[in-house]
Amino acid sequence: MTTINNNNWRTALQETVRYTKTKLKIDVVFVDSKDPKNDSLNYFSEGTVTRKPVIKLVANHSPKRKYYVLLHELGHAILCKEPDYEERFGSANKSIRTKIGLTALVEEEYEAWDRGRALAKKMGWPLDKYYEVVRSVMLTSYLEYVVLVFENAKLKKEEKLLKDKLDKEKELTNKDVTTNS
């Protein structure tokens, strides 16, 4: 991995944004994380018939972090172009409330980080150990999200079982009261 100084991360980011816009025809937009309209930051949108694909990044992050997150989002753009994308990851976009959907979500995130790294190496763009730090932090947040979804589902199931049990006990109590009257 290449080590460069802080001023060069800004240059690396600018060159990667230029490549993304000109060669890949994907817009790159920097958004303010404090703006409430930006509820889903750092993402790739494939685009539609009427809209061009876009990558949105948090503007107030350091150039190095923006650069690494851009590489990750380019990883998503690369994955979306693969013929087996829907088969492999489509369920992540359809239902993130199922085990299959959540697993596909995590797999796609891992794969996007790997593809971003591979693209940087192929293009001769800089990488250092901080890429792995950002990757780990972001992947951990997805894993934490998955755990929360499962815990929430488990709690809802337990609540339903408890409610059913209480309803049954109430029904039996009411039956006993009417039988003894």
MOTA-V501094 format. One record per pair of residues at least 12 apart in sequence whose ideal C-beta (glycine too) atoms are under 8 Angstrom apart, sorted by the first residue. I is the first residue (numbers start at 0). J is the second residue. Records with the same first field share a line. If there is no record, write none. Layout:
I = J / J
This chain:
0 = 125 / 126 / 127 / 128 / 130
1 = 125 / 126 / 127
2 = 125 / 127
3 = 125 / 127
5 = 62 / 63
7 = 125
8 = 61 / 62 / 63 / 66 / 125
9 = 62
11 = 62 / 66 / 124 / 125
12 = 62 / 63 / 65 / 66 / 69
14 = 124
15 = 66 / 69 / 70 / 73 / 124
16 = 69
18 = 122
19 = 54 / 69 / 73
23 = 52 / 73 / 76
24 = 51 / 52
25 = 43 / 51 / 52 / 53 / 54 / 73 / 76
26 = 51 / 52 / 53 / 54
27 = 53 / 54 / 56 / 69
28 = 53 / 54 / 55 / 56
29 = 55 / 56 / 57 / 58 / 65
30 = 55 / 56 / 57 / 58
31 = 58 / 59
32 = 57 / 58 / 59
33 = 59
37 = 55
40 = 55 / 56 / 57
41 = 55 / 56 / 57 / 68 / 71 / 72
42 = 54 / 55 / 72 / 75
43 = 72 / 73 / 75 / 76 / 79
45 = 76 / 79
52 = 76
54 = 69 / 72 / 73 / 76
56 = 68 / 69 / 72
63 = 129
64 = 133
67 = 115 / 129 / 130 / 133 / 134
68 = 133 / 137
70 = 115 / 116 / 118 / 119 / 124 / 130
71 = 111 / 112 / 115 / 133 / 134 / 137
72 = 111 / 115
73 = 114 / 115 / 118
74 = 110 / 111 / 112 / 113 / 114 / 115 / 116 / 118
75 = 107 / 111 / 114
77 = 114 / 118
78 = 107 / 110 / 111 / 114
87 = 103 / 106 / 107
88 = 103 / 104 / 106 / 107 / 110
89 = 103
90 = 103
91 = 103 / 104 / 106 / 107
95 = 148
96 = 148 / 152
101 = 145 / 148 / 149
104 = 141 / 145
105 = 138 / 141 / 142 / 145
108 = 137 / 138 / 141
109 = 138
112 = 134 / 137 / 138
116 = 130
